[in-house]
Amino acid sequence: MRSKLAIGSLIVILGVIALIMTGVKQSSARHMTLDSLLGPPSEDVAGRRIQLAGCTVVPGSIEWDEYRHRPVFQITDGERQMQVQYTGNAILPDTFQDRAQLVMEGHFVAERARFEAEMVMAKCPSKYEGENYEEHRDTVGEPTAATGN
């Protein structure tokens, strides 16, 4: 009776460990830039989850599907370009537009020379250009070194 309980417990523990290891492997992402992804192959990225950053949307390249849900677009790092297909289910942020800076997670499909993004985070650089920190501090009433307030 005790041996059956010990064997059953061991099987359950091994099953939980296998599930944890599989979950960690599937959720971990290798951080890359467009240069490192398209440059000389340093490692096999086929089937690996990748976090791709350091690129922007090429102006005029966003092509929406009929439901305006899953676009195909081009990204660039200033030197290289690549096509991206959004495959996620979330609504894309309002900041997803031409010239938006992106961080994406997904998989690189070498046969199509395309990145399939399951998650897209976008920052519109024009929202942050020309911001003056001193004017911001004056607006919110924070003390400055010059005024001593």
Beta strands, then each sheet from edge to edge (+ up, - down):
strand 1: 30-33
strand 2: 50-57
strand 3: 72-76
strand 4: 81-86
strand 5: 101-109
strand 6: 114-123
sheet 1: 1+ 2+ 3- 4+ 6+ 5-
end
